[in-house]
Amino acid sequence: MTEVAIPSEATFEPELLPMEMWLWFGISVVLLAGLVVPLWRTVRRDGLGHRPPPASHRAWSEQSELLT
């Protein structure tokens, strides 16, 4: 079998990421944003978890006076 010399111009560096990998990365970002944005809106609408107690319950500060 004979050897074949490959000139240096014939070799090339691979791309940083193949096009298919960028496609999956983009799809992942869109799906993640599709989950995060509604969750963020729900939490903001809820008042970031801070709500006054229901009217049928006394405030915590009023109950703490009974403990002392």
PDB file of N, CA, C and O in Angstrom:
ATOM      1  N   MET A   1       0.847  -1.163   0.000  1.00  0.00           N
ATOM      2  CA  MET A   1       0.000   0.000   0.000  1.00  0.00           C
ATOM      3  C   MET A   1       0.900   1.236   0.000  1.00  0.00           C
ATOM      4  O   MET A   1       1.879   1.310   0.743  1.00  0.00           O
ATOM      5  N   THR A   2       0.559   2.172  -0.821  1.00  0.00           N
ATOM      6  CA  THR A   2       1.367   3.376  -0.928  1.00  0.00           C
ATOM      7  C   THR A   2       0.846   4.447   0.026  1.00  0.00           C
ATOM      8  O   THR A   2      -0.343   4.506   0.340  1.00  0.00           O
ATOM      9  N   GLU A   3       1.750   5.269   0.464  1.00  0.00           N
ATOM     10  CA  GLU A   3       1.371   6.366   1.356  1.00  0.00           C
ATOM     11  C   GLU A   3       1.007   7.590   0.536  1.00  0.00           C
ATOM     12  O   GLU A   3       1.586   7.834  -0.523  1.00  0.00           O
ATOM     13  N   VAL A   4       0.062   8.343   1.022  1.00  0.00           N
ATOM     14  CA  VAL A   4      -0.373   9.554   0.332  1.00  0.00           C
ATOM     15  C   VAL A   4      -0.102  10.728   1.257  1.00  0.00           C
ATOM     16  O   VAL A   4      -0.507  10.721   2.419  1.00  0.00           O
ATOM     17  N   ALA A   5       0.568  11.710   0.750  1.00  0.00           N
ATOM     18  CA  ALA A   5       0.847  12.912   1.533  1.00  0.00           C
ATOM     19  C   ALA A   5      -0.354  13.850   1.447  1.00  0.00           C
ATOM     20  O   ALA A   5      -0.848  14.152   0.361  1.00  0.00           O
ATOM     21  N   ILE A   6      -0.809  14.300   2.602  1.00  0.00           N
ATOM     22  CA  ILE A   6      -1.927  15.239   2.649  1.00  0.00           C
ATOM     23  C   ILE A   6      -1.348  16.621   2.931  1.00  0.00           C
ATOM     24  O   ILE A   6      -0.714  16.832   3.965  1.00  0.00           O
ATOM     25  N   PRO A   7      -1.562  17.552   2.022  1.00  0.00           N
ATOM     26  CA  PRO A   7      -1.028  18.899   2.254  1.00  0.00           C
ATOM     27  C   PRO A   7      -1.732  19.579   3.429  1.00  0.00           C
ATOM     28  O   PRO A   7      -2.871  19.236   3.749  1.00  0.00           O
ATOM     29  N   SER A   8      -1.078  20.520   4.062  1.00  0.00           N
ATOM     30  CA  SER A   8      -1.634  21.197   5.239  1.00  0.00           C
ATOM     31  C   SER A   8      -2.892  21.995   4.902  1.00  0.00           C
ATOM     32  O   SER A   8      -3.714  22.245   5.783  1.00  0.00           O
ATOM     33  N   GLU A   9      -3.056  22.401   3.635  1.00  0.00           N
ATOM     34  CA  GLU A   9      -4.248  23.159   3.244  1.00  0.00           C
ATOM     35  C   GLU A   9      -5.489  22.263   3.265  1.00  0.00           C
ATOM     36  O   GLU A   9      -6.606  22.776   3.340  1.00  0.00           O
ATOM     37  N   ALA A  10      -5.323  20.956   3.200  1.00  0.00           N
ATOM     38  CA  ALA A  10      -6.455  20.045   3.148  1.00  0.00           C
ATOM     39  C   ALA A  10      -7.048  19.803   4.541  1.00  0.00           C
ATOM     40  O   ALA A  10      -8.190  19.356   4.650  1.00  0.00           O
ATOM     41  N   THR A  11      -6.307  20.084   5.583  1.00  0.00           N
ATOM     42  CA  THR A  11      -6.839  19.900   6.927  1.00  0.00           C
ATOM     43  C   THR A  11      -7.525  21.175   7.385  1.00  0.00           C
ATOM     44  O   THR A  11      -7.166  22.267   6.943  1.00  0.00           O
ATOM     45  N   PHE A  12      -8.485  21.050   8.244  1.00  0.00           N
ATOM     46  CA  PHE A  12      -9.201  22.220   8.747  1.00  0.00           C
ATOM     47  C   PHE A  12      -9.594  21.982  10.192  1.00  0.00           C
ATOM     48  O   PHE A  12      -9.726  20.843  10.640  1.00  0.00           O
ATOM     49  N   GLU A  13      -9.774  23.052  10.895  1.00  0.00           N
ATOM     50  CA  GLU A  13     -10.209  22.998  12.282  1.00  0.00           C
ATOM     51  C   GLU A  13     -11.729  22.818  12.297  1.00  0.00           C
ATOM     52  O   GLU A  13     -12.421  23.434  11.487  1.00  0.00           O
ATOM     53  N   PRO A  14     -12.259  21.997  13.189  1.00  0.00           N
ATOM     54  CA  PRO A  14     -13.720  21.869  13.270  1.00  0.00           C
ATOM     55  C   PRO A  14     -14.333  23.152  13.817  1.00  0.00           C
ATOM     56  O   PRO A  14     -13.676  23.921  14.519  1.00  0.00           O
ATOM     57  N   GLU A  15     -15.602  23.370  13.485  1.00  0.00           N
ATOM     58  CA  GLU A  15     -16.303  24.559  13.986  1.00  0.00           C
ATOM     59  C   GLU A  15     -16.404  24.492  15.504  1.00  0.00           C
ATOM     60  O   GLU A  15     -16.237  23.431  16.105  1.00  0.00           O
ATOM     61  N   LEU A  16     -16.676  25.629  16.105  1.00  0.00           N
ATOM     62  CA  LEU A  16     -16.818  25.676  17.559  1.00  0.00           C
ATOM     63  C   LEU A  16     -17.910  24.711  18.014  1.00  0.00           C
ATOM     64  O   LEU A  16     -17.668  23.865  18.875  1.00  0.00           O
ATOM     65  N   LEU A  17     -19.081  24.829  17.457  1.00  0.00           N
ATOM     66  CA  LEU A  17     -20.171  23.890  17.691  1.00  0.00           C
ATOM     67  C   LEU A  17     -20.850  23.632  16.347  1.00  0.00           C
ATOM     68  O   LEU A  17     -21.046  24.566  15.570  1.00  0.00           O
ATOM     69  N   PRO A  18     -21.205  22.404  16.069  1.00  0.00           N
ATOM     70  CA  PRO A  18     -21.896  22.133  14.814  1.00  0.00           C
ATOM     71  C   PRO A  18     -23.263  22.826  14.776  1.00  0.00           C
ATOM     72  O   PRO A  18     -23.822  23.180  15.814  1.00  0.00           O
ATOM     73  N   MET A  19     -23.778  23.008  13.581  1.00  0.00           N
ATOM     74  CA  MET A  19     -25.047  23.716  13.410  1.00  0.00           C
ATOM     75  C   MET A  19     -26.182  23.017  14.153  1.00  0.00           C
ATOM     76  O   MET A  19     -27.062  23.684  14.697  1.00  0.00           O
ATOM     77  N   GLU A  20     -26.175  21.702  14.182  1.00  0.00           N
ATOM     78  CA  GLU A  20     -27.229  20.979  14.888  1.00  0.00           C
ATOM     79  C   GLU A  20     -27.203  21.294  16.381  1.00  0.00           C
ATOM     80  O   GLU A  20     -28.253  21.387  17.016  1.00  0.00           O
ATOM     81  N   MET A  21     -26.012  21.458  16.936  1.00  0.00           N
ATOM     82  CA  MET A  21     -25.902  21.774  18.362  1.00  0.00           C
ATOM     83  C   MET A  21     -26.472  23.165  18.632  1.00  0.00           C
ATOM     84  O   MET A  21     -27.134  23.360  19.651  1.00  0.00           O
ATOM     85  N   TRP A  22     -26.236  24.129  17.755  1.00  0.00           N
ATOM     86  CA  TRP A  22     -26.805  25.470  17.928  1.00  0.00           C
ATOM     87  C   TRP A  22     -28.326  25.417  17.845  1.00  0.00           C
ATOM     88  O   TRP A  22     -29.017  26.143  18.560  1.00  0.00           O
ATOM     89  N   LEU A  23     -28.849  24.551  16.963  1.00  0.00           N
ATOM     90  CA  LEU A  23     -30.290  24.416  16.836  1.00  0.00           C
ATOM     91  C   LEU A  23     -30.900  23.898  18.137  1.00  0.00           C
ATOM     92  O   LEU A  23     -31.898  24.440  18.613  1.00  0.00           O
ATOM     93  N   TRP A  24     -30.311  22.861  18.710  1.00  0.00           N
ATOM     94  CA  TRP A  24     -30.819  22.321  19.974  1.00  0.00           C
ATOM     95  C   TRP A  24     -30.652  23.317  21.117  1.00  0.00           C
ATOM     96  O   TRP A  24     -31.494  23.390  22.012  1.00  0.00           O
ATOM     97  N   PHE A  25     -29.575  24.075  21.086  1.00  0.00           N
ATOM     98  CA  PHE A  25     -29.364  25.111  22.105  1.00  0.00           C
ATOM     99  C   PHE A  25     -30.464  26.169  22.011  1.00  0.00           C
ATOM    100  O   PHE A  25     -31.012  26.592  23.028  1.00  0.00           O
ATOM    101  N   GLY A  26     -30.779  26.588  20.798  1.00  0.00           N
ATOM    102  CA  GLY A  26     -31.834  27.588  20.600  1.00  0.00           C
ATOM    103  C   GLY A  26     -33.190  27.081  21.039  1.00  0.00           C
ATOM    104  O   GLY A  26     -33.951  27.809  21.677  1.00  0.00           O
ATOM    105  N   ILE A  27     -33.503  25.827  20.702  1.00  0.00           N
ATOM    106  CA  ILE A  27     -34.771  25.236  21.122  1.00  0.00           C
ATOM    107  C   ILE A  27     -34.840  25.160  22.642  1.00  0.00           C
ATOM    108  O   ILE A  27     -35.887  25.429  23.230  1.00  0.00           O
ATOM    109  N   SER A  28     -33.737  24.796  23.279  1.00  0.00           N
ATOM    110  CA  SER A  28     -33.699  24.712  24.744  1.00  0.00           C
ATOM    111  C   SER A  28     -33.927  26.071  25.386  1.00  0.00           C
ATOM    112  O   SER A  28     -34.648  26.177  26.378  1.00  0.00           O
ATOM    113  N   VAL A  29     -33.325  27.103  24.832  1.00  0.00           N
ATOM    114  CA  VAL A  29     -33.496  28.455  25.387  1.00  0.00           C
ATOM    115  C   VAL A  29     -34.946  28.902  25.258  1.00  0.00           C
ATOM    116  O   VAL A  29     -35.501  29.490  26.185  1.00  0.00           O
ATOM    117  N   VAL A  30     -35.560  28.626  24.110  1.00  0.00           N
ATOM    118  CA  VAL A  30     -36.959  29.016  23.907  1.00  0.00           C
ATOM    119  C   VAL A  30     -37.870  28.265  24.879  1.00  0.00           C
ATOM    120  O   VAL A  30     -38.772  28.864  25.466  1.00  0.00           O
ATOM    121  N   LEU A  31     -37.646  26.967  25.054  1.00  0.00           N
ATOM    122  CA  LEU A  31     -38.467  26.193  25.988  1.00  0.00           C
ATOM    123  C   LEU A  31     -38.280  26.667  27.427  1.00  0.00           C
ATOM    124  O   LEU A  31     -39.250  26.773  28.178  1.00  0.00           O
ATOM    125  N   LEU A  32     -37.049  26.950  27.809  1.00  0.00           N
ATOM    126  CA  LEU A  32     -36.781  27.432  29.158  1.00  0.00           C
ATOM    127  C   LEU A  32     -37.453  28.786  29.387  1.00  0.00           C
ATOM    128  O   LEU A  32     -38.044  29.015  30.443  1.00  0.00           O
ATOM    129  N   ALA A  33     -37.366  29.673  28.412  1.00  0.00           N
ATOM    130  CA  ALA A  33     -38.023  30.976  28.537  1.00  0.00           C
ATOM    131  C   ALA A  33     -39.536  30.804  28.600  1.00  0.00           C
ATOM    132  O   ALA A  33     -40.217  31.553  29.300  1.00  0.00           O
ATOM    133  N   GLY A  34     -40.067  29.818  27.868  1.00  0.00           N
ATOM    134  CA  GLY A  34     -41.501  29.553  27.898  1.00  0.00           C
ATOM    135  C   GLY A  34     -41.979  29.063  29.252  1.00  0.00           C
ATOM    136  O   GLY A  34     -43.155  29.219  29.582  1.00  0.00           O
ATOM    137  N   LEU A  35     -41.102  28.479  30.036  1.00  0.00           N
ATOM    138  CA  LEU A  35     -41.460  28.051  31.384  1.00  0.00           C
ATOM    139  C   LEU A  35     -41.199  29.139  32.424  1.00  0.00           C
ATOM    140  O   LEU A  35     -41.985  29.308  33.357  1.00  0.00           O
ATOM    141  N   VAL A  36     -40.117  29.865  32.269  1.00  0.00           N
ATOM    142  CA  VAL A  36     -39.713  30.861  33.269  1.00  0.00           C
ATOM    143  C   VAL A  36     -40.623  32.086  33.236  1.00  0.00           C
ATOM    144  O   VAL A  36     -40.986  32.607  34.291  1.00  0.00           O
ATOM    145  N   VAL A  37     -40.994  32.551  32.057  1.00  0.00           N
ATOM    146  CA  VAL A  37     -41.794  33.778  31.958  1.00  0.00           C
ATOM    147  C   VAL A  37     -43.170  33.618  32.613  1.00  0.00           C
ATOM    148  O   VAL A  37     -43.552  34.486  33.398  1.00  0.00           O
ATOM    149  N   PRO A  38     -43.928  32.563  32.334  1.00  0.00           N
ATOM    150  CA  PRO A  38     -45.212  32.431  33.049  1.00  0.00           C
ATOM    151  C   PRO A  38     -45.048  32.264  34.562  1.00  0.00           C
ATOM    152  O   PRO A  38     -45.850  32.787  35.337  1.00  0.00           O
ATOM    153  N   LEU A  39     -44.029  31.549  34.972  1.00  0.00           N
ATOM    154  CA  LEU A  39     -43.779  31.402  36.409  1.00  0.00           C
ATOM    155  C   LEU A  39     -43.460  32.746  37.039  1.00  0.00           C
ATOM    156  O   LEU A  39     -43.958  33.061  38.120  1.00  0.00           O
ATOM    157  N   TRP A  40     -42.641  33.534  36.377  1.00  0.00           N
ATOM    158  CA  TRP A  40     -42.279  34.862  36.881  1.00  0.00           C
ATOM    159  C   TRP A  40     -43.513  35.748  36.970  1.00  0.00           C
ATOM    160  O   TRP A  40     -43.692  36.460  37.958  1.00  0.00           O
ATOM    161  N   ARG A  41     -44.370  35.712  35.945  1.00  0.00           N
ATOM    162  CA  ARG A  41     -45.588  36.530  35.966  1.00  0.00           C
ATOM    163  C   ARG A  41     -46.513  36.105  37.101  1.00  0.00           C
ATOM    164  O   ARG A  41     -47.116  36.953  37.760  1.00  0.00           O
ATOM    165  N   THR A  42     -46.628  34.811  37.331  1.00  0.00           N
ATOM    166  CA  THR A  42     -47.484  34.310  38.401  1.00  0.00           C
ATOM    167  C   THR A  42     -46.975  34.759  39.766  1.00  0.00           C
ATOM    168  O   THR A  42     -47.757  35.177  40.619  1.00  0.00           O
ATOM    169  N   VAL A  43     -45.676  34.674  39.967  1.00  0.00           N
ATOM    170  CA  VAL A  43     -45.092  35.088  41.246  1.00  0.00           C
ATOM    171  C   VAL A  43     -45.251  36.586  41.436  1.00  0.00           C
ATOM    172  O   VAL A  43     -45.546  37.034  42.544  1.00  0.00           O
ATOM    173  N   ARG A  44     -45.064  37.365  40.388  1.00  0.00           N
ATOM    174  CA  ARG A  44     -45.239  38.817  40.503  1.00  0.00           C
ATOM    175  C   ARG A  44     -46.692  39.167  40.812  1.00  0.00           C
ATOM    176  O   ARG A  44     -46.948  40.059  41.621  1.00  0.00           O
ATOM    177  N   ARG A  45     -47.643  38.486  40.185  1.00  0.00           N
ATOM    178  CA  ARG A  45     -49.065  38.743  40.406  1.00  0.00           C
ATOM    179  C   ARG A  45     -49.452  38.380  41.839  1.00  0.00           C
ATOM    180  O   ARG A  45     -50.346  38.990  42.426  1.00  0.00           O
ATOM    181  N   ASP A  46     -48.777  37.395  42.385  1.00  0.00           N
ATOM    182  CA  ASP A  46     -49.056  36.941  43.747  1.00  0.00           C
ATOM    183  C   ASP A  46     -48.488  37.905  44.787  1.00  0.00           C
ATOM    184  O   ASP A  46     -48.766  37.753  45.976  1.00  0.00           O
ATOM    185  N   GLY A  47     -47.719  38.867  44.375  1.00  0.00           N
ATOM    186  CA  GLY A  47     -47.122  39.815  45.312  1.00  0.00           C
ATOM    187  C   GLY A  47     -45.817  39.299  45.870  1.00  0.00           C
ATOM    188  O   GLY A  47     -45.433  39.656  46.984  1.00  0.00           O
ATOM    189  N   LEU A  48     -45.128  38.464  45.111  1.00  0.00           N
ATOM    190  CA  LEU A  48     -43.843  37.890  45.503  1.00  0.00           C
ATOM    191  C   LEU A  48     -43.964  37.097  46.798  1.00  0.00           C
ATOM    192  O   LEU A  48     -43.021  37.026  47.586  1.00  0.00           O
ATOM    193  N   GLY A  49     -45.147  36.496  47.011  1.00  0.00           N
ATOM    194  CA  GLY A  49     -45.330  35.648  48.175  1.00  0.00           C
ATOM    195  C   GLY A  49     -45.767  36.389  49.422  1.00  0.00           C
ATOM    196  O   GLY A  49     -45.892  35.767  50.477  1.00  0.00           O
ATOM    197  N   HIS A  50     -46.003  37.685  49.349  1.00  0.00           N
ATOM    198  CA  HIS A  50     -46.405  38.465  50.522  1.00  0.00           C
ATOM    199  C   HIS A  50     -47.863  38.875  50.371  1.00  0.00           C
ATOM    200  O   HIS A  50     -48.211  39.714  49.541  1.00  0.00           O
ATOM    201  N   ARG A  51     -48.678  38.279  51.170  1.00  0.00           N
ATOM    202  CA  ARG A  51     -50.100  38.630  51.168  1.00  0.00           C
ATOM    203  C   ARG A  51     -50.538  38.874  52.602  1.00  0.00           C
ATOM    204  O   ARG A  51     -49.980  38.284  53.527  1.00  0.00           O
ATOM    205  N   PRO A  52     -51.524  39.730  52.797  1.00  0.00           N
ATOM    206  CA  PRO A  52     -52.066  39.900  54.145  1.00  0.00           C
ATOM    207  C   PRO A  52     -52.834  38.639  54.541  1.00  0.00           C
ATOM    208  O   PRO A  52     -53.300  37.905  53.669  1.00  0.00           O
ATOM    209  N   PRO A  53     -52.969  38.381  55.827  1.00  0.00           N
ATOM    210  CA  PRO A  53     -53.709  37.191  56.256  1.00  0.00           C
ATOM    211  C   PRO A  53     -55.185  37.328  55.886  1.00  0.00           C
ATOM    212  O   PRO A  53     -55.683  38.439  55.708  1.00  0.00           O
ATOM    213  N   PRO A  54     -55.874  36.214  55.771  1.00  0.00           N
ATOM    214  CA  PRO A  54     -57.316  36.292  55.488  1.00  0.00           C
ATOM    215  C   PRO A  54     -58.044  37.055  56.589  1.00  0.00           C
ATOM    216  O   PRO A  54     -57.557  37.145  57.716  1.00  0.00           O
ATOM    217  N   ALA A  55     -59.194  37.595  56.263  1.00  0.00           N
ATOM    218  CA  ALA A  55     -59.945  38.415  57.224  1.00  0.00           C
ATOM    219  C   ALA A  55     -60.404  37.600  58.434  1.00  0.00           C
ATOM    220  O   ALA A  55     -60.624  38.169  59.503  1.00  0.00           O
ATOM    221  N   SER A  56     -60.549  36.306  58.292  1.00  0.00           N
ATOM    222  CA  SER A  56     -61.019  35.482  59.393  1.00  0.00           C
ATOM    223  C   SER A  56     -59.917  35.169  60.411  1.00  0.00           C
ATOM    224  O   SER A  56     -60.196  34.577  61.453  1.00  0.00           O
ATOM    225  N   HIS A  57     -58.697  35.549  60.128  1.00  0.00           N
ATOM    226  CA  HIS A  57     -57.577  35.274  61.044  1.00  0.00           C
ATOM    227  C   HIS A  57     -57.003  36.581  61.575  1.00  0.00           C
ATOM    228  O   HIS A  57     -56.980  37.598  60.881  1.00  0.00           O
ATOM    229  N   ARG A  58     -56.545  36.531  62.812  1.00  0.00           N
ATOM    230  CA  ARG A  58     -55.877  37.714  63.361  1.00  0.00           C
ATOM    231  C   ARG A  58     -54.453  37.781  62.836  1.00  0.00           C
ATOM    232  O   ARG A  58     -53.884  36.777  62.410  1.00  0.00           O
ATOM    233  N   ALA A  59     -53.898  38.964  62.872  1.00  0.00           N
ATOM    234  CA  ALA A  59     -52.521  39.141  62.439  1.00  0.00           C
ATOM    235  C   ALA A  59     -51.575  38.426  63.393  1.00  0.00           C
ATOM    236  O   ALA A  59     -51.899  38.257  64.568  1.00  0.00           O
ATOM    237  N   TRP A  60     -50.435  38.013  62.919  1.00  0.00           N
ATOM    238  CA  TRP A  60     -49.465  37.288  63.729  1.00  0.00           C
ATOM    239  C   TRP A  60     -49.003  38.139  64.906  1.00  0.00           C
ATOM    240  O   TRP A  60     -48.789  37.624  66.003  1.00  0.00           O
ATOM    241  N   SER A  61     -48.849  39.450  64.676  1.00  0.00           N
ATOM    242  CA  SER A  61     -48.366  40.315  65.750  1.00  0.00           C
ATOM    243  C   SER A  61     -49.373  40.378  66.905  1.00  0.00           C
ATOM    244  O   SER A  61     -48.971  40.513  68.061  1.00  0.00           O
ATOM    245  N   GLU A  62     -50.665  40.282  66.612  1.00  0.00           N
ATOM    246  CA  GLU A  62     -51.675  40.294  67.667  1.00  0.00           C
ATOM    247  C   GLU A  62     -51.616  39.003  68.485  1.00  0.00           C
ATOM    248  O   GLU A  62     -51.808  39.030  69.700  1.00  0.00           O
ATOM    249  N   GLN A  63     -51.357  37.903  67.840  1.00  0.00           N
ATOM    250  CA  GLN A  63     -51.276  36.626  68.528  1.00  0.00           C
ATOM    251  C   GLN A  63     -50.017  36.522  69.373  1.00  0.00           C
ATOM    252  O   GLN A  63     -50.021  35.844  70.400  1.00  0.00           O
ATOM    253  N   SER A  64     -48.954  37.170  68.967  1.00  0.00           N
ATOM    254  CA  SER A  64     -47.701  37.067  69.712  1.00  0.00           C
ATOM    255  C   SER A  64     -47.806  37.721  71.090  1.00  0.00           C
ATOM    256  O   SER A  64     -47.076  37.340  72.005  1.00  0.00           O
ATOM    257  N   GLU A  65     -48.691  38.689  71.253  1.00  0.00           N
ATOM    258  CA  GLU A  65     -48.867  39.320  72.559  1.00  0.00           C
ATOM    259  C   GLU A  65     -49.444  38.335  73.572  1.00  0.00           C
ATOM    260  O   GLU A  65     -49.203  38.464  74.772  1.00  0.00           O
ATOM    261  N   LEU A  66     -50.194  37.367  73.099  1.00  0.00           N
ATOM    262  CA  LEU A  66     -50.775  36.376  73.988  1.00  0.00           C
ATOM    263  C   LEU A  66     -49.732  35.401  74.512  1.00  0.00           C
ATOM    264  O   LEU A  66     -49.918  34.780  75.558  1.00  0.00           O
ATOM    265  N   LEU A  67     -48.633  35.273  73.776  1.00  0.00           N
ATOM    266  CA  LEU A  67     -47.595  34.323  74.161  1.00  0.00           C
ATOM    267  C   LEU A  67     -46.702  34.853  75.267  1.00  0.00           C
ATOM    268  O   LEU A  67     -46.023  34.065  75.926  1.00  0.00           O
ATOM    269  N   THR A  68     -46.676  36.144  75.492  1.00  0.00           N
ATOM    270  CA  THR A  68     -45.785  36.719  76.506  1.00  0.00           C
ATOM    271  C   THR A  68     -46.424  36.786  77.858  1.00  0.00           C
ATOM    272  O   THR A  68     -45.799  37.246  78.814  1.00  0.00           O
TER     273      THR A  68
END
